[in-house]
Amino acid sequence: MAIRTRGLNHLTVRVSHLEQSVRFYEQLLGFYVRHRGEHDAYLESGPLWLALIEGDVPLGETQSRHVDHIALTVAAGEFDDAVEALHAANVTIVAGPITRGVGRSVYFLDPDGLQLELHTSTLDARMSVWS
């Protein structure tokens, strides 16, 4: 029997400086802070729940480093302003802005070097141009 998942529940990201990361996600990307602890913070944007955990992985535990990037949706009409906000904040742009399918993307790094993407379309829109 296949497990019936209903979508992405949350992402947990290990960060080196909690306050710097909270400011980045809250002030630049518009996440809402739901909880801020001594070494963790829980933020949300739409249905996405993002947990930021400060510090190294405890001895004996493993940490996956297999995430390529995290994509966040922005409205098409707000995309250019979002790119300008990244530039104004001196954020490292990795690629873009580019057009992918029928949407636009820009790839950039958070304070710990995690690659993020702002993207303007949906999976259905992307599939409509692939046959």
C-alpha positions in Angstrom: 0.0 0.0 0.0 1.4 3.4 -0.9 1.4 6.1 1.7 -0.9 8.9 0.6 0.9 12.2 1.2 -0.9 15.5 0.8 1.9 17.8 0.0 4.9 19.4 1.7 4.5 19.8 5.4 7.6 21.8 6.3 11.3 22.4 5.7 13.9 22.5 8.4 17.1 24.4 7.7 20.2 24.3 9.9 21.6 27.9 10.1 24.8 29.3 11.5 23.4 32.6 12.9 19.7 32.4 13.9 19.1 36.2 14.1 20.7 36.9 10.7 18.6 34.1 9.1 15.4 35.2 10.7 16.0 38.8 9.5 16.7 37.5 6.0 13.5 35.4 5.7 11.3 37.8 7.6 12.4 41.2 6.3 13.5 40.3 2.7 11.2 37.4 1.9 8.2 38.3 3.9 7.9 35.2 6.1 5.9 35.6 9.3 7.7 34.6 12.6 5.4 32.3 14.6 7.9 31.3 17.2 11.4 32.4 18.2 13.3 30.3 20.7 16.9 30.5 21.9 18.2 28.3 19.1 15.2 27.9 16.7 12.6 29.9 14.9 9.4 28.8 13.1 8.3 30.9 10.2 5.5 30.6 7.6 4.7 31.9 4.2 1.3 30.8 2.8 1.1 27.1 3.5 4.9 26.7 3.9 6.2 26.1 7.4 10.0 26.8 7.7 11.9 25.8 10.8 15.3 27.4 11.3 17.6 25.5 13.7 20.9 27.2 14.8 24.0 25.2 15.4 25.9 22.2 14.2 24.5 18.7 14.0 25.0 16.8 17.3 27.8 14.2 17.3 26.6 10.9 16.0 23.7 12.3 14.0 23.6 12.8 10.3 22.5 15.7 8.2 21.5 15.5 4.6 23.1 17.8 2.2 21.1 16.7 -0.8 18.8 19.7 -1.2 19.5 21.5 -4.5 17.3 24.5 -3.8 14.0 25.7 -2.3 11.6 27.5 -4.6 9.2 30.1 -3.4 6.2 31.4 -5.4 6.0 35.1 -6.2 3.3 36.8 -8.3 4.3 37.5 -11.8 3.5 41.2 -11.5 5.8 41.5 -8.4 8.7 39.5 -9.8 10.8 42.5 -11.0 10.4 44.3 -7.7 11.4 41.1 -5.9 14.6 40.9 -8.0 15.3 44.6 -7.3 14.9 43.9 -3.5 17.4 41.1 -3.7 19.9 43.4 -5.4 19.2 46.2 -2.9 19.9 43.8 0.0 23.2 42.7 -1.7 22.0 39.1 -1.9 24.2 36.9 -4.0 22.3 36.1 -7.3 23.4 32.7 -8.6 21.4 32.7 -11.9 18.7 34.8 -13.6 16.4 36.3 -13.9 15.5 33.6 -16.5 12.3 32.3 -18.1 11.6 28.6 -17.4 8.6 27.3 -19.3 6.0 30.0 -18.9 7.4 31.3 -15.6 10.3 33.5 -14.5 12.9 32.5 -12.0 15.8 34.0 -10.1 18.2 31.9 -8.0 20.0 33.3 -5.0 21.7 32.4 -1.7 20.5 32.8 1.9 23.0 33.9 4.6 24.2 30.3 5.0 24.6 29.6 1.3 21.4 27.7 0.8 20.2 28.2 -2.8 16.7 29.6 -3.0 14.5 30.4 -6.1 11.7 32.9 -6.6 9.4 31.5 -9.3 6.2 32.8 -10.9 4.3 29.8 -12.3 2.8 26.6 -11.2 3.6 22.9 -11.9 0.5 22.8 -14.3 1.9 25.7 -16.2 5.3 24.1 -16.5 3.9 20.8 -17.7 1.8 22.6 -20.3 4.9 23.4 -22.3 6.5 20.0 -21.9 5.1 17.2 -24.0 
